[in-house]
Structure formats: structure tokens, C-alpha cells
Amino acid sequence: MASFFDHDHTGLAVLTLNGPAGAGKTTLWREGIRMAGTPSLPLM
């Protein structure tokens, strides 16, 4: 995930989190929000 946020995206960029229940997707999502932490990077 860190390499995704470190990359200089000039257009649309999508990061998806897929996996079975209990795999830790919510934990990764929360960490992604923390890592993004910038108004110039919209999250949906």
C-alpha cells in the first residue's frame, strides 16, 4: 500500500482491497486513509 501512495499519480488511480471475511481489509483501509492524509488525494 505504501508504494501506491508514494507513486506520483497524474490521473485516476484505483486501489482495491479484496479478500475473504476476516482477512484484514478494514485494517488496511484505515491504514490507507491514514497514509493518504492529504486534502489533494480524494478517497472514495
N, CA, C and O atoms as a MOPAC input file, in Angstrom:
PM7 MOZYME 1SCF
protein

 N      0.82300 1    -1.16900 1     0.00000 1
 C      0.00000 1     0.00000 1     0.00000 1
 C      0.87800 1     1.24700 1     0.00000 1
 O      0.54100 1     2.23500 1    -0.65200 1
 N      1.97500 1     1.21900 1     0.70500 1
 C      2.85600 1     2.39600 1     0.76300 1
 C      3.33800 1     2.77000 1    -0.63000 1
 O      3.38900 1     3.95500 1    -0.96100 1
 N      3.69100 1     1.79500 1    -1.44600 1
 C      4.17300 1     2.10800 1    -2.79900 1
 C      3.06800 1     2.73700 1    -3.64300 1
 O      3.35800 1     3.54300 1    -4.52700 1
 N      1.82300 1     2.39000 1    -3.39200 1
 C      0.70300 1     3.00200 1    -4.11800 1
 C      0.64000 1     4.49300 1    -3.80400 1
 O      0.49000 1     5.30700 1    -4.71500 1
 N      0.75100 1     4.86100 1    -2.53500 1
 C      0.66100 1     6.26600 1    -2.14000 1
 C      1.93400 1     7.04400 1    -2.44700 1
 O      1.89100 1     8.26500 1    -2.60100 1
 N      3.06200 1     6.35500 1    -2.53600 1
 C      4.32200 1     7.01600 1    -2.86900 1
 C      4.41900 1     7.35000 1    -4.35100 1
 O      5.16500 1     8.25000 1    -4.73700 1
 N      3.67500 1     6.63500 1    -5.17900 1
 C      3.71100 1     6.84600 1    -6.62600 1
 C      3.04600 1     8.17800 1    -6.97300 1
 O      2.04200 1     8.54800 1    -6.36500 1
 N      3.59600 1     8.88900 1    -7.93900 1
 C      3.03600 1    10.16900 1    -8.37800 1
 C      1.95300 1     9.90700 1    -9.42600 1
 O      2.25900 1     9.75300 1   -10.60800 1
 N      0.70200 1     9.85700 1    -9.00200 1
 C     -0.41500 1     9.60600 1    -9.90800 1
 C     -0.82500 1    10.91600 1   -10.57300 1
 O     -1.16100 1    11.88800 1    -9.89700 1
 N     -0.79500 1    10.93100 1   -11.89800 1
 C     -1.20200 1    12.13900 1   -12.61100 1
 C     -2.64400 1    12.04900 1   -13.08900 1
 O     -3.22200 1    13.05700 1   -13.49500 1
 N     -3.22000 1    10.88700 1   -13.04700 1
 C     -4.60700 1    10.70300 1   -13.45500 1
 C     -5.34100 1     9.88400 1   -12.40800 1
 O     -4.98100 1     9.88100 1   -11.23100 1
 N     -6.35300 1     9.20700 1   -12.84900 1
 C     -7.14200 1     8.36100 1   -11.96800 1
 C     -6.32300 1     7.16000 1   -11.50700 1
 O     -5.65600 1     6.51400 1   -12.31400 1
 N     -6.37200 1     6.86600 1   -10.24200 1
 C     -5.69300 1     5.70300 1    -9.68800 1
 C     -6.65900 1     4.99100 1    -8.75000 1
 O     -7.37800 1     5.62700 1    -7.98000 1
 N     -6.66600 1     3.68400 1    -8.82500 1
 C     -7.59600 1     2.89600 1    -8.01900 1
 C     -6.82100 1     1.82400 1    -7.25900 1
 O     -5.98400 1     1.11900 1    -7.82200 1
 N     -7.11500 1     1.72400 1    -5.99700 1
 C     -6.56900 1     0.66400 1    -5.16000 1
 C     -7.75500 1    -0.10100 1    -4.60500 1
 O     -8.60100 1     0.48200 1    -3.92700 1
 N     -7.83200 1    -1.38100 1    -4.87600 1
 C     -8.93500 1    -2.18000 1    -4.34900 1
 C     -8.40000 1    -3.15300 1    -3.30200 1
 O     -7.27000 1    -3.63500 1    -3.38400 1
 N     -9.23700 1    -3.41600 1    -2.33700 1
 C     -8.90300 1    -4.37800 1    -1.29800 1
 C     -9.89700 1    -5.52700 1    -1.39200 1
 O    -11.08900 1    -5.35600 1    -1.13400 1
 N     -9.39800 1    -6.68800 1    -1.76100 1
 C    -10.25000 1    -7.85800 1    -1.93500 1
 C     -9.76000 1    -8.97400 1    -1.02600 1
 O     -8.56300 1    -9.10400 1    -0.76900 1
 N    -10.69400 1    -9.76800 1    -0.54900 1
 C    -10.32900 1   -10.90900 1     0.27000 1
 C    -11.52100 1   -11.41400 1     1.06100 1
 O    -12.55300 1   -10.74700 1     1.14400 1
 N    -11.37600 1   -12.57200 1     1.63100 1
 C    -12.47200 1   -13.15500 1     2.40800 1
 C    -12.67300 1   -12.40800 1     3.72200 1
 O    -11.82500 1   -11.63000 1     4.15700 1
 N    -13.80800 1   -12.66600 1     4.32900 1
 C    -14.10600 1   -12.07700 1     5.63800 1
 C    -13.00100 1   -12.43700 1     6.62100 1
 O    -12.54200 1   -13.57800 1     6.67000 1
 N    -12.58600 1   -11.45800 1     7.39400 1
 C    -11.56400 1   -11.70200 1     8.40400 1
 C    -10.13800 1   -11.59100 1     7.90000 1
 O     -9.19800 1   -11.86200 1     8.64700 1
 N     -9.95700 1   -11.19300 1     6.63000 1
 C     -8.61100 1   -11.11600 1     6.05000 1
 C     -7.88200 1    -9.82800 1     6.42100 1
 O     -6.67800 1    -9.72000 1     6.19300 1
 N     -8.59000 1    -8.84700 1     6.99000 1
 C     -7.94600 1    -7.61000 1     7.40700 1
 C     -8.15900 1    -6.43100 1     6.47100 1
 O     -7.39600 1    -5.46500 1     6.51300 1
 N     -9.18800 1    -6.49300 1     5.62500 1
 C     -9.45400 1    -5.40600 1     4.67100 1
 C     -9.75100 1    -4.08400 1     5.37800 1
 O     -9.27400 1    -3.03400 1     4.94700 1
 N    -10.52100 1    -4.12300 1     6.44300 1
 C    -10.86000 1    -2.88700 1     7.15700 1
 C     -9.61000 1    -2.27400 1     7.77200 1
 O     -9.44400 1    -1.05500 1     7.74500 1
 N     -8.74600 1    -3.08700 1     8.31700 1
 C     -7.49400 1    -2.59400 1     8.88700 1
 C     -6.64800 1    -1.93900 1     7.80700 1
 O     -6.08800 1    -0.86500 1     8.02700 1
 N     -6.54900 1    -2.56700 1     6.64800 1
 C     -5.78800 1    -1.98300 1     5.53900 1
 C     -6.42900 1    -0.69400 1     5.04700 1
 O     -5.72300 1     0.26300 1     4.72900 1
 N     -7.75300 1    -0.65600 1     4.98000 1
 C     -8.46100 1     0.55400 1     4.54200 1
 C     -8.15300 1     1.72100 1     5.48900 1
 O     -7.84400 1     2.82700 1     5.04600 1
 N     -8.24100 1     1.46300 1     6.77100 1
 C     -7.96300 1     2.51400 1     7.76300 1
 C     -6.51900 1     3.00000 1     7.66400 1
 O     -6.25800 1     4.19700 1     7.78100 1
 N     -5.59900 1     2.09600 1     7.45200 1
 C     -4.20000 1     2.47900 1     7.29400 1
 C     -4.00900 1     3.29000 1     6.01500 1
 O     -3.22400 1     4.23800 1     5.99300 1
 N     -4.71700 1     2.92700 1     4.95800 1
 C     -4.65300 1     3.68600 1     3.71300 1
 C     -5.14000 1     5.10900 1     3.89600 1
 O     -4.54700 1     6.04300 1     3.35700 1
 N     -6.20600 1     5.28200 1     4.64400 1
 C     -6.71800 1     6.62700 1     4.92800 1
 C     -5.67900 1     7.41900 1     5.71400 1
 O     -5.45000 1     8.59700 1     5.43700 1
 N     -5.05600 1     6.77600 1     6.68800 1
 C     -4.02700 1     7.43800 1     7.47900 1
 C     -2.83200 1     7.82100 1     6.60800 1
 O     -2.29100 1     8.91900 1     6.74200 1
 N     -2.42000 1     6.92000 1     5.71900 1
 C     -1.25900 1     7.16900 1     4.86000 1
 C     -1.54300 1     8.25900 1     3.85000 1
 O     -0.66400 1     9.06700 1     3.55200 1
 N     -2.75000 1     8.29800 1     3.32000 1
 C     -3.09100 1     9.31300 1     2.32600 1
 C     -3.04700 1    10.67500 1     2.98700 1
 O     -2.32900 1    11.56200 1     2.52600 1
 N     -3.79700 1    10.85500 1     4.05000 1
 C     -3.75600 1    12.02300 1     4.89600 1
 C     -3.51100 1    13.36800 1     4.24000 1
 O     -2.86400 1    14.22700 1     4.84000 1
 N     -4.00000 1    13.57800 1     3.04000 1
 C     -3.78400 1    14.83800 1     2.35100 1
 C     -5.05100 1    15.27200 1     1.63700 1
 O     -5.72000 1    14.44000 1     1.02400 1
 N     -5.40000 1    16.54300 1     1.69700 1
 C     -6.60100 1    17.03500 1     1.01000 1
 C     -6.51100 1    16.90200 1    -0.51000 1
 O     -7.54100 1    16.87000 1    -1.18400 1
 N     -5.30000 1    16.82500 1    -1.06000 1
 C     -5.15400 1    16.73400 1    -2.50800 1
 C     -5.38400 1    15.32500 1    -3.03900 1
 O     -5.39300 1    15.11700 1    -4.25200 1
 N     -5.56900 1    14.36300 1    -2.15400 1
 C     -5.79700 1    12.98100 1    -2.55900 1
 C     -7.17700 1    12.54600 1    -2.09500 1
 O     -7.33600 1    12.10100 1    -0.95800 1
 N     -8.18800 1    12.67100 1    -2.97000 1
 C     -9.54200 1    12.29500 1    -2.55500 1
 C     -9.69400 1    10.78300 1    -2.39300 1
 O     -9.14300 1     9.99900 1    -3.16600 1
 N    -10.43800 1    10.40200 1    -1.39300 1
 C    -10.74100 1     8.99600 1    -1.13100 1
 C    -12.22700 1     8.77500 1    -1.27000 1
 O    -13.03700 1     9.59700 1    -0.84100 1
 N    -12.57000 1     7.67500 1    -1.86500 1
 C    -13.98900 1     7.34100 1    -2.02000 1
 C    -14.22300 1     5.94400 1    -1.51000 1
 O    -15.35300 1     5.45600 1    -1.54500 1

